[in-house]
Amino acid sequence: MKLALSTVYCPHRFSNLFRPSVFTALWSPICSSELSSYSPTYVKPQFHVPLFLRPPIYSAKLCDLRKWRDWAEGVASSIGSSFVQSDNGPDSSILCRELKWLIEDVVEDHSQFPQTGLENGDDDDMRVKMRANLEELYGLWKQRITERRPFQYIVGCEHWRDLVLSVQEGVLIPRPETELIVDFVCDVVSNNEDLKRGMWADLGTGSGAIAIGIGRVLENAGRVIATDLSPVAVSVAGYNVQRYCLKEKIEIKEGSWFEPLKDMEGRLAGLVSNPPYIPSKDISGLQAEVGRHEPRVALDGGIDGMDALFHLCDGAALFLKPGGFFAFETNGEQQCRTLVEYMENNRGGSLHNFEIRSDFAGIQRFVIGFHK
Amino acid sequence: MIKRHQCSFFFFLIRMAHRILLFICKPIFHLPLRIFASHSYSLPFSQSQSLLPPLTTTPYSLPFSQSKSLLPPLTTATRNRINNRLWCSTTVDATTEDVSKRYLELTDDELMRQCEMGTFRTSGPGGQHRNKRDTAVRLKHLPTGIVAQASEDRSQHKNRASALKRLRARIALKLRKTVDLEAYSPPRELLQILPPKSSIRGSDCGPQIGPNNPKFLLGMQALLDLIFAVEGSVSDAAKYLGLSTGALSRLILSDDSLRMEVNELRASKGMKPLK
């Protein structure tokens, strides 16, 4: 399914795209000046460069850009609340906000239009430098509306904490809820030098969001290993790690859960994960942006949604060192309770101090605890 | 100060009762107590007394006028105290003399602990189920009931930081302290935001602190205390600060929120706004 999706939006085969040697040669870190001088000819067959990082090689007349904007706004308005009613998707107001962000990413000198209204320029014939041409913009917005392609895949990035992470088909878009896991880690390492210098693991890292968030919190000696089963995720996470200059600190390994950590038993200072936790029966009813476009392997947690979570708890008992910390995201209150119960009954000998934490919307979302 | 009043004991009782109510009870109690506003900390404008002002009327809610309609309606907001260590509220010591100033001196973490944080969400389980980028954040400062929110950024984390920054500004703008005009001497934070030509500003104050410096808030709060004490008269306030009326007007006009606050007071006293 993943491959089928990727062929829809990515005309090039992934197998060729992400050979590490090619990859590392091409993607320069955010702190390097190479980014400004990179050549677009390399890019095309390889990788979905986020829109905001593409070179502003296109230009359009302000009046034509406005025309596109008005058209896109009209399409968005015509949606009304029909997506909300069909699958609790976005309404027109959310789509219009996304349109505003799309313009922010595509127009080179966005400060020309502080209100994103494109109204400030008086000169209709003024040319605006852009990172995609108008034709592509019409196509992208059509995909957004008719195919319900997620906005984050359209612009190729998601703003998460203080990061801007590259995402594309085949990689789960990091959710705002998950930002809190980094806060938990921050809290734990702030008064524990040992954990701050230790080895951490983010399993099922996807875009690398949590790993990068943690990598920036740990001291110099601290390391993060991020694993993912999906080669696309491994490549995208690698790109993000490199953009934030954390290659020395974060190692990305391809493989299922603990598989790439074979020699790490009893050595991890911390273990975090946002594993797939949606019960299989709920997948078909998901909002189209999620169900049709995001990788099922990152969403579907088995019959009760708990398959990966149980596996992670078992692994936490085995891989964490004494005093080590863990934090897992779950589907909500019920999974949190089941998980704590499971650990008390089955892993009570090695894990303790379990706590359920809520997300900002007040839903019990995370289970955290320590190795004895 | 109390000694100067003939019925000092009576005033003392009222003041204590007001304080206790102010910090223990819900902020809605500010309303019936407003007549004593000049004797204690209070929120001078009824606008800030509503626990949750409508989204479209708070000047801090949305920097883009066009985005007002883009947010989900307020009724979808959930306001939950997050029960964990980082976000739990703490009680405020009602006996501390300079509480409002102290709020501004708290670190971000400490101030955050006194807040209730809410996010906008629609029904449903959230998490992996959703793709809606509802990143708006609303903070309510529990000891005062002051609310600030941010929704302009694409990440919740950044909106949280912006909301906290706005909350500090609102605390400076809305929490008033009694000023004893007869024994008035401007606090150091206020002297630091005055232009160098002020006759009472010593050279030890360092360079003038402008509106973009976070320390400006403390000075702005003290300036508003004085302007409220002289009931909005800029010329009277200027005398206490060793400035010409014009120079003080320019200082007030240099910050939009300060100007709006002063003009709101002047309007309530039937005075013309500063322009």
Interface residues (C-beta under 8 A of the other chain):
Chain A: N88 P90 S93 I94 C96 R97 E98 K100 W101 Q115 T116 G117 P150 F151 Q152 E158 H159 W160 R161 D162 L163 L172 I173 R175 P176 E177 E179 D183 D187 N274 P276 Y277 I278 D282 L286 Q287 E289 V290 E294 A298 L299 E329 N331 G332 E355 R357 S358 D359 F360 A361 G362 I363 R365
Chain B: F64 S65 Q66 S67 S69 L70 L71 P72 T78 N80 I82 N83 N84 R85 L86 M117 G118 T119 R121 T122 S123 G124 P125 G126 G127 Q128 H129 R130 N131 K132 R133 D134 T135 V137 D153 R154 S155 Q156 H157 K158
